[in-house]
Amino acid sequence: MASRRTSRTAPPGAAARKAAAVDRFVSQTRPLCDGDENAAILPPEELAHHTRAFEVVFR
């Protein structure tokens, strides 16, 4: 059975909830302290993926 991918606009307020969820993972999204070795693990493009205004659903 082939999966179908659909894209849907996220419901109102979803972007704020997703951003708040991502912000809970401070050790992944912000430097732990000074120094390159302590940089955030997730790059900006990955954070943008998780806070976009739409969802992709596979069925």
C-alpha positions in Angstrom: 0.0 0.0 0.0 1.5 3.3 -1.0 1.4 6.1 1.5 -0.1 9.4 0.7 1.4 12.6 1.9 -0.7 15.6 2.6 0.2 19.1 3.9 -2.2 20.9 6.2 -2.1 24.3 7.7 -1.6 24.1 11.4 -4.5 25.2 13.6 -4.5 28.6 15.2 -2.0 28.8 18.1 -0.1 25.7 17.0 3.0 27.7 16.0 3.2 29.2 19.4 2.7 25.8 21.1 5.4 24.3 18.9 7.8 27.1 19.6 7.2 26.7 23.3 7.8 23.0 23.1 11.1 23.5 21.2 12.2 26.1 23.8 11.9 23.4 26.5 15.0 21.7 25.1 17.5 24.5 26.0 20.5 22.1 25.9 19.7 21.4 22.2 18.8 25.0 21.1 21.2 27.3 22.9 24.9 27.2 23.8 25.5 25.7 27.2 28.3 28.2 27.9 31.1 30.0 26.0 33.2 28.1 23.5 32.5 26.5 20.1 32.4 23.0 21.7 29.3 24.2 23.7 27.3 25.5 20.7 23.7 24.6 20.2 23.2 21.2 18.6 20.2 21.9 16.4 20.9 24.3 13.5 18.5 27.1 12.6 17.1 25.2 9.7 16.2 22.2 11.9 14.4 24.6 14.4 12.5 26.2 11.5 11.3 22.7 10.4 9.8 22.1 13.8 8.1 25.5 14.1 6.7 25.8 10.6 3.1 26.8 10.0 2.0 23.6 8.4 2.1 19.9 9.1 2.8 17.0 6.8 0.8 13.9 7.4 1.5 10.4 5.9 -1.4 8.0 5.6 
